[in-house]
Amino acid sequence: MTPEQKAEYKKEVKEALDEFLKNNSLTDADPQVIMSHLPNMYRHLEDKNLIKYGLTFQLFNRFAQESFVYSQMMGGFGL
């Protein structure tokens, strides 16, 4: 995947996930609540044909878990 393809794909996924959060009234939800919706978020990406480049649910889940832990750490440090 070229850097341009990667940037475009990341943008499309972000837009789709933002849409999911908005449509499900989760934009201001606690991160733990959002994490409970990961399977539905992945299905939303499938519905939009955005499961590409080997993005399995396991990889999606791992990335989300890492992002969650990172955000919790930053919040704990007051950053």
HUFENQUI-V155394 format. One record per residue. N is the residue number from 1. PHI is phi in whole degrees, -180 to 180 (999 if undefined). Layout:
# HUFENQUI-V155394
n:N phi:PHI
n:N phi:PHI
This chain:
# HUFENQUI-V155394
n:1 phi:999
n:2 phi:-76
n:3 phi:-58
n:4 phi:-67
n:5 phi:-63
n:6 phi:-63
n:7 phi:-64
n:8 phi:-66
n:9 phi:-63
n:10 phi:-60
n:11 phi:-63
n:12 phi:-64
n:13 phi:-65
n:14 phi:-60
n:15 phi:-62
n:16 phi:-67
n:17 phi:-70
n:18 phi:-62
n:19 phi:-61
n:20 phi:-59
n:21 phi:-60
n:22 phi:-65
n:23 phi:-66
n:24 phi:-109
n:25 phi:52
n:26 phi:-114
n:27 phi:-63
n:28 phi:-111
n:29 phi:-74
n:30 phi:-61
n:31 phi:-54
n:32 phi:-67
n:33 phi:-67
n:34 phi:-61
n:35 phi:-61
n:36 phi:-70
n:37 phi:-99
n:38 phi:-55
n:39 phi:-59
n:40 phi:-68
n:41 phi:-65
n:42 phi:-64
n:43 phi:-61
n:44 phi:-61
n:45 phi:-64
n:46 phi:-61
n:47 phi:-60
n:48 phi:-92
n:49 phi:58
n:50 phi:-107
n:51 phi:-89
n:52 phi:-136
n:53 phi:55
n:54 phi:76
n:55 phi:-77
n:56 phi:-79
n:57 phi:-62
n:58 phi:-61
n:59 phi:-67
n:60 phi:-60
n:61 phi:-64
n:62 phi:-63
n:63 phi:-62
n:64 phi:-64
n:65 phi:-62
n:66 phi:-63
n:67 phi:-65
n:68 phi:-63
n:69 phi:-62
n:70 phi:-60
n:71 phi:-66
n:72 phi:-65
n:73 phi:-65
n:74 phi:-64
n:75 phi:-66
n:76 phi:-67
n:77 phi:-91
n:78 phi:75
n:79 phi:-99
